[in-house]
Amino acid sequence: MLESGSQEMQAPDHLIWQLGHFNNHQRAIKFVQQFQETLCVFSGPVSQLYTNYEISVPEADDRSLIILPNPYAYHDTFNGIPENSVRPTGISIIPGELVDKEGLHITLPMMRNGERIIRPVPLKAGLWALMKREKENDPFLPVITKGDLRAFRKDDPSLHLQRIIPSRLTERSRMEVSSIQRVIREKLKVYL
């Protein structure tokens, strides 16, 4: 593990998430840290999916955080994941207080009277709804990437979700694609 004071100097840019767009950095950090055990991180510049990582904050700088893959669990990092296999969903996880509710909520885009609206629902119910709609060959496999931690308002963090599309993992074996699906789903079980 890296020493706290030297983490940012040693960490590559694709692992450093800047928080300058938040007024309350600590709130943003606490918000994203709660997903450390439940969401995998995809890094496009190195084509890697991290399933076992730590979110660290440099001692001298709370305006950034660092994604630190577990160096002792190299088997928990999937390599050679092409960027075009990860697509935005238009779905975000938000704190419930943004919609006068408790807990975490997910924003689901829906059509109503021919108009696209965003409906916030409790995270568990939203994930179940997304999984019920999926097709066997197109499962909902959410991941996060650098830039997905966003300011809903200046002090209100939200986490945009991306998703891996297994059919685009053409360079990976069927067994590896199955392992990716399994680990993403197992991490989500906390919410289901």
C-alpha positions, -999 to 999 in steps of 0.1 A, spaced: 0 0 0 12 35 -7 21 59 21 -7 85 26 16 115 19 30 101 -13 -2 86 -29 -10 114 -53 26 118 -65 28 81 -73 -8 76 -86 -13 79 -123 -37 106 -135 -65 81 -145 -67 71 -108 -70 106 -94 -105 121 -92 -106 159 -88 -132 174 -65 -127 211 -73 -163 214 -86 -177 207 -51 -179 234 -24 -181 207 3 -153 182 -6 -158 161 25 -195 155 16 -185 144 -19 -158 121 -5 -181 105 21 -208 100 -6 -185 82 -31 -167 61 -4 -199 43 5 -198 26 -30 -162 12 -25 -175 -22 -17 -205 -22 -41 -195 -7 -75 -165 -16 -97 -144 12 -113 -135 12 -150 -105 31 -162 -106 37 -199 -70 50 -204 -56 16 -193 -86 -5 -203 -89 -20 -168 -119 -29 -145 -111 -27 -108 -133 -49 -86 -111 -46 -54 -99 -11 -46 -97 15 -19 -108 51 -22 -81 72 -5 -78 109 2 -44 125 2 -35 139 36 -26 173 22 -54 177 -3 -91 170 2 -98 184 -33 -91 150 -48 -94 113 -41 -74 84 -54 -87 50 -66 -61 25 -53 -65 -10 -68 -55 -37 -43 -19 -46 -53 -23 -80 -35 -54 -90 -55 -42 -87 -91 -68 -113 -100 -95 -88 -91 -84 -65 -119 -97 -73 -154 -74 -61 -182 -81 -54 -219 -116 -40 -214 -121 -18 -245 -135 17 -238 -163 11 -263 -177 -17 -241 -186 9 -214 -215 32 -221 -233 59 -202 -267 50 -188 -282 84 -181 -289 70 -146 -275 85 -114 -274 76 -77 -283 106 -55 -287 112 -18 -324 109 -8 -325 143 8 -323 158 -27 -358 145 -32 -370 149 4 -365 112 11 -341 91 32 -314 67 19 -300 65 -16 -321 70 -47 -315 62 -83 -328 85 -111 -346 64 -138 -353 81 -172 -389 73 -183 -413 84 -210 -446 99 -199 -470 114 -225 -442 113 -251 -419 133 -229 -387 121 -212 -388 126 -174 -364 115 -146 -381 97 -118 -362 92 -85 -368 58 -68 -352 41 -39 -319 25 -50 -330 -11 -43 -363 -8 -62 -346 10 -91 -319 -17 -94 -346 -44 -93 -366 -26 -120 -335 -23 -142 -326 -60 -138 -362 -71 -146 -361 -52 -179 -327 -67 -190 -324 -93 -216 -303 -124 -210 -277 -114 -236 -277 -77 -224 -275 -76 -185 -274 -44 -166 -238 -43 -153 -232 -9 -137 -197 5 -131 -183 40 -124 -155 59 -141 -134 90 -135 -158 119 -140 -189 101 -127 -189 118 -93 -207 150 -102 -222 180 -84 -260 178 -87 -258 212 -72 -226 228 -58 -228 207 -26 -250 178 -36 -230 149 -49 -244 124 -74 -228 94 -90 -235 88 -127 -236 51 -137 -219 36 -168 -225 0 -178 -205 -27 -194 -220 -42 -225 -208 -79 -226 -213 -83 -263 -186 -57 -269 -160 -77 -249 -151 -96 -281 -114 -100 -271 -123 -117 -238 -131 -154 -234 -166 -164 -225 -154 -175 -191 -138 -141 -184 -170 -123 -195 -189 -145 -172 -165 -137 -143 -169 -99 -150 -207 -103 -148 -206 -124 -117 -183 -100 -97 -203 -69 -107 -236 -86 -96 -221 -100 -64 -210 -65 -53 -245 -52 -60 -262 -78 -38 -257 -54 -8 -286 -34 -23 -308 -62 -34 
